[in-house]
Amino acid sequence: MVKRDAGASGVLVIGLGRFGSAVAASLESLEREVLAVEKSPRIVTQWQSRLPVVQADATSAEALEQLGATDFQAAVVGVGTALEASVLITANLVDLGIGSIWAKATSLEHGSILKRIGAHHVVYPEYDAGVRTAHLVGGKMLDYIEMDRKGFSVVKMRPPKACHGFTLAELDTRSKYGVTVIGVLSPGEPFEYAAPQTRVDANDIIIVSGDAELLEQFAQMP
C-alpha cells in the first residue's frame, strides 16, 4: 500500500489526459497534497518528474485501496472518453467513502449517470469551453463564466458607450438592462466592488452578472 500523509486537503486525481493533468498540475502549483493515478506507463513516464504519480488501474477497487485512496479527502476523475471506465472508477470512489468526488463528463447523459451513482460534482470541460468561446468570439466580452445551466452568468467586459462617465446609480443597469454591475477595474487601480457612487469610464473593465441573453444584449450595445 502507498503510504501518504494526505491530510484534510489531499486530492487524488485519476487520469492524466488534458483535463486531469491540468487539474493535477494546478493543485501542485497551489501546494496542495496531490497524487495522480494513471494506467498508461507512457503517460506516467511523461509526468513522473513533475507530479507525484503512480501507475494503477483505478477501475479496480483493490488497486485504489492499495494506493491509499481512502487517505484522500477529495478525488477527481479525469477519465471521460472511456465511459465504462469513468463509471467504474467513480463507483469505486463512492464505495470507498471519498468525501468529495469530482467527475468529468463528455455529455449530459454521461453526467446524469455519474450523478446517479454518487458523484458529488460533475464537470463538462468541452461543453463549458464551447459556451465560453461562443460568447467571446464577438469581441465585446473579455471573459465569460456560466454559473449554472439556467442561464445565470458572470462576464468581464468593456463598458458600452452609454455607460461612459456615469455612476452606477445614474446608470441603474438592473432596471434598464436587467443586468447588475458587481465590480469595476480601472487602469492602474485596485479592483473596486460596485457602489452607487462608482463611476464607469471608457477605459474601465466591468464585471457584470445576470441572465446570459440579457448579458449578451448588453455587451452588444455600441
N, C-alpha and C positions, 0 to 999 in steps of 0.2 A: 504493500500500500504506500502511496506517495504521502508523506507527512509534510503538511504545510500549516503555518500559523496564519490562517486566512483572516481571522478576526471578524469584526462586525461588518467590515467594508469589503470583504473578499468577493470577487466576481469570477465565475467560471464562464469562459467563452468557448463555445463549441462550434468548430468550423471556421477555417481561416480563408474563406473566399473574400471578395471585395468588402462585403458588409462586415463580416466577423473580424477580419484583420484590422479594419478601420476602428471598430469598437475597441478591440484589444489594445491597439497602439495608443488610442486616445486615453484609455484608462491608465495605461502605463505612464503616459506623459503627465497625467494628473496625480501620479504617485499613489494610485490605488493598488491594492493587492489583487493581482490577476493571474489566472492560469488558463492558457489556451490549450484546447484539445483538438487534434486534427488526425484524421485517418490516413491521409496520404503521406508517405515517407518523404516524397519530394518537397511538399509544401512545408513539412516540419523542418527540413534542412534549410529552406529559404528563410525561416523565421527564428530559428533557434538562437541566433546571435543577437536578436533584438527583443525577444519576448521569452518569458517562462512558458515553455510549450512541451507537451507530451504527446506521443503518438498513441492513439487508442481509438477503438470503435465505440462511440458513445451510444450506438443502438443497443449495446449490451449493458444491461443494468449492473451486471457483475463487474464490468470494466470501470464503470463510473464509481462504484463502491470502492474498488481497489485504488483508484487515484485520489480518493478522499473527497468526493463531490459533496458529501454532507457537511464538510467543514466550511462551505461557502454560503454566504448569506443570499447571494443572487446568482442567476445564471442567464446567459444569453445564447439562444440557439440561432446561430448564423447560417445553418443549413436550410436552404429554401427550395432549390430546384428539384431535389430528390424528396418528393412528397412523403413517401413511406418512411424514409429515414428521419425527416423532420418530425413526423408524428410520433415515431417510436422514441426518439430522444426526449421530446417534450413529456411524453407519458412516463418515461423513466425518472425524469426530474421531479414530476409530480409525486410519483410513488416514493421517492427518497425524501420528500417533505421540504424541498427547497422553498424558501420563503417568498422569493420574488423571481418569477420566470418571465423573461422577455423572449419572444419568438418572432423570427422573420417569416412573413407570408408573401407569396407571389401572386395571390388573388384573394378576393373577398371570400370565396368558398374555402380556400385553404385556411384563411384566418378564422373562419367560423368553426372549422374542425379543431384548430388549436385551442380556441376559447372553450369549446365543449369538453375537451379532455383536461383542461385545468390551467392553461397558460394565463398568467395574470395580465400580461401586456402583449399585444400583437402589433408589430410594425410592418409597414408596407413601403420599403425603400424606393422601389421603382415607381410605384403609384405616386408617392409623395414628391419624388423628384420631377415626375412628369407634370403634375399640377403646378408645382413651383415654377418650372420653366415656362409653362404656358402663360402664366401671369407676368413673367418678367420680360418676355420677348418684345412686348410693346415699347419698352424703354423707359416708361414713367416710374415704374416700381423698381426699387433697388434691392429689396428682399421681400419674401412672402412666406408666411407661416400659417398653414391651415390648422386651427386649434381643434376642430372636430369635424365629423362628416356631415354636420348640419349646416355648414357654411360659415361659421364664425371664424374670422381670420385676423391676423395682425400683419401690417405691411410697413416697410420703411420706404419713403418716397420723397421726391422733391415737391414742395407745395405748389399747387396751381396758382396762376397769376392772380386770381380773385382773392387769394389769401394774403398776398404780399402787403406788409405794412399794417396789418390789423392785429389786434389782440384776439385771443381765443374767445373772450366774452363777446367781442364785436362780431366775430365770425359765426358763433353759435352753430358749429358744423353738425351737431347732433340733430338739431331741429331742421336745418336747411337741407342737409345731405344724408342724414341717417348714419353718420359715422362719428367716431369720437377720437380726437387727438389726445394721446396719452403722454406724449413727450416731444421735446424739440431739441435738436442738436445743432448749435450754431458753430461756425468755423472758429477754432481756437478756444472754444468754451466747453466746460463740462456739460454732460447731459443734464437737461432740466425737465423734471416732471411737469406736466401741464398744469397751469393755474390760470384763472380768468385773466390775469394781467399779462400772461406770457404773449410776447409779440412774435409774429411769424414774418421773417424776411426772405427775400428771393434766394439767398444762398444757404438757407437752413435746410436741414433734413428733418422731416417729421415722422413720428411713429403713430400710426392710426389703426384703430380696431373697428370691427363691425362686420356686417354681412358681406360675403365675398362679392356679390353682384353690385352692392352699393359702393364698396371699396373700388371696384373696377371702374364704375362710372365716375367716382370722384377723381381717380388717378388719370382718367382720360380728359378731364377738363383742361382747357388751354392754360 
